[in-house]
């Protein structure tokens, strides 16, 4: 019984690095590739912070980011389904 109780913490210790991937879920490469929304919307000082044009620009960037993340998630899901349905193909 003693050896079994020693195995459980060791197994959890080995599984911990695998579970850390779950914490990375919110950090998509899409968000990093789009850059800073504030710099993009100010566009060399043409649009001031707080103006309706600035707010509309930030909303447009949010929609663009959401669409890009949805495409990224869909590609990842499609790849996973392809790998499950075609296990013998490289």
Secondary structure, DSSP 4 states (H G I P E B T S, - for coil): -HHHHHHHHHHHHHHHHHHGGGGGTT--HHHHHH--HHHHHHTTTTS-TTSHHHHHHHHHHHHHHHHHHHHHHHHHHHHHHHHHH-TT--
